[in-house]
Amino acid sequence: MKAEDFIKKLTEKSNERPKKDVLKFFKDNDDETDAIGVKFGTVFKLAKEFTDLPLIEINKLLDSKYYEIRMGAVSIMDFQAKKKSTSEERRKELYELYLNRHDRLNNWDFVDRGAYNIIGEYLIDKSKGKLYELAKSENPWERRTAIVSTYAFIKTGQLEDTFKIAKILVDDEHELINKAVGSWIREAGKKDEKKLKSFLDKHAETMPRVTLRYAIEKFDEPTRQKYLNKGK
């Protein structure tokens, strides 16, 4: 399998969707990214066929200016990371590739596609220090990776890092970080509502409104109104 084979098959589907409809999901402003015009469902299906693509070839896909090709790359990485037969050594390599090429994973959906399995699952039984570094990054997509990755911990009942990273990011100026923080503390709250309420009691008055709305989405109406009335 080669990167060029993936690109060839993907470009055969070009113009199945208007480019502008694809690019409306791209929120970075790198002045380079373009679209082929392929549905994301097509990208994911093809990526699954290329699950065994070598890392050196995935790296070539990450060099592409095309949105769907980079999405294909992170999807292949995701499929490899969650494959039960993938070795610990390969999981580490996927983790390092994701972090080393984060400049190419410069949109919210790249992060949401890969951070859970590639970063979070890898760090389940390891130091979480890297996530705290990412949470303080000037790059918003690295900050989003920090909070989204904690979903893997939430699934196992480990909530401490989610709330600690949320505290670092709670006043973030980027809307897509605000939404991520709200979403993942809400998910942590499904495991322990008291911890979510404790976090909100401390931060609801000052956190961005969108963060608050996402965080309280699953509360009953009286509780939602209580926190909305606290918010700024």
N, C-alpha and C positions, 0 to 999 in steps of 0.2 A: 504493500500500500504506500502511495505517495501523496503528498499534498496536492500535486498537480492533478491527480485522479479525482480527488474530492472537488477541487475547483472546477474541473471540466464537467463533472456530473451536475454540480450546482448551477453552473452558468447555462446548462441546457434547459433549465427551468426559468431562465430570466424572463422578465416581463409578465409573470403570472400574477403580479400585483404591481400597481403603480409605485414608482420609486418614492414619490412624495408620501404615500401612505405608509411605507416602511420607515422612512426617515423621521416621521412625526414622533416615533418612540425614542429617537436619539436626542438626549438632552445635553450632551457635552457640546462644546463649540471649538473643536480642534481644527476647523477649516480644511480638513482633509477627507474625513469619512464620507463615503458615497454609498449608494445602494445598487444592488443588481436588479432588484425587483422580484424577490422570492418570498413566499409565505414562510413564516417562522416554523410552521408545522412541517414544511418540506425540509427545512434546515435540520430540525431535530431528527426527523426520520432518516435522513442521509447520514447524519452524525452517528446514529446508532449502528449503521452499516459499517462505519469506519472506526468503531470502538477500539480496535487493536492498532490504530495508527501510531507509529513510533513518535516519541517525544520530539525528536529533531524535525519531524514533518509537521507536527502540531505547531511548533515554534514558527515554521514558515507561514502557516496560515495566520498566525497572530500578526505577521508583518503586513498583511493585506490592508488596503484602504477601505475595503468593502465590509460594511456592517455585518452582512449575513455570513461572510467567510469567517470573521472573527467570532461571531456567535457560534458558528460551527466548531471552531477550535475549542472554545470553552465548554461546549456541549460534549465533545469527544472526551475532554478531560473529566467532566462530570461523570460520564458513563464509565470511564475507567476507574475513577475513584470509588464508585459504589458497587463495582463488580466484586463479588465475594472472593474470587480467585486472585485478585490483584495483590501483589506482595507488599509488605510494609516498605520495602525499599522503593518500589514504584510509587506508592502513596506519598512518600517523602519527596520524590522527584516532581510529582504533580503539584504538591504544595509549594515547592521552591519555584517551579515554573510560573505558577499563578502570581506569586509575589514579585518575582523578578520581571515579569512582563505586565505588571499592573497598569503601566502607561498605555497599553493596548486594550485593556479592559476598562475603558473609560465611559461607561454608561451604567445606569442603575440595573438594567436587565442582565448585563454580563455578570455583575455581582450576584444578583439573585439566582442566576442559573448555576453558578459554580461555588459560591462561598460555603454553603452548607456542607456539601460532601467533600470538597477539595481542602478546605481550610478547617472548618469546624470539626468534622468527623476525625480528621487527622490529629487534632489537638485535644481530643476527649481526655486522654490519659497523659497529657504532656503539659508543660508550662504554657500559660496563656499570655505570657509577657508580650509576644508579638502583637496581639490584638490591642493591647494598651498603647503600643507605639503607633499602630495604624489609627487608633481613635484620636490621636493628637496630630495626625498628618495634615498638611495643607491641601492635600488632594481629597476632594469630597468622596470620590469613589473608594479610596482606601478607608476613609472613615465609615462609609456604608458597609464595607467588608467587615470591619470590626464588630459592628452590632449584628449584622445578618448571620455571621458565622456562629454566634452564640445560640442559634436555634438548635444546633446539634446538642448543645449542653442542656437546653430546656427540655428536649425530648427525654433526657435521662434524669430529669429532676434537679440538675445542677443550675441554680438560678442566680447565684452570687455574681458571676461575671457579667451577666446580662444587665443587672441593675447597676453595677459599678461602671460599666462602659456607658450605659445610658446616662449616668450622672455626668460623665465627661462631656457627653454630646447634647445634653438637655437644652442648652442655649445656642445650639448651632444655628448659623444664619442661612443654611441651605435647606430649601423646602424638602428635597428628597432625602435628606438626613433626618429632618423632623418627622417625616412620615415613617421612616424605618424605625426610629426610636419608639414612636408611639405603637407601631405594629408589634415590635418584639417584646416590649414590656407588657403589652396586652396578652401575648402568648404566654409569657412567664406567669402572668396573673391567673391564667387558667389552671396552672399548677399550684399556685399559692396566692390567693386573692388578698390575703392580709399584707403580703409584701408589696404587692402593687399599690394597695391603698396607702401604705406607709410612704412609698415613694411619691405618690400624688399629693399626700398631705404636706410634704416638704416642698414640692416643686410646682404644683398646679397653678399657683398664683402668678408665676413668672414664666413658665414654659410657653413656647409658641402654641397658639390656639390649635393648629393642625395636629401637633403632637398630642395634645390633650384629647382631642376628638377621637383620634385613632386609638388611644390608650383606653378610653372608657366605653368603647363601642359595644362591649358585651355586658355591661352593667345593666341593671334594671333602671327604668326611667327615673325614679326618685334619686337614685345614686348618681346617675349621669347628670341630672340637674344640679345636684349638690356641688359637683366638681366644676361644671360649666360656670356656675355662679362665682366660683373661686377664681377662675381663670381670667387672664388679662384680656 
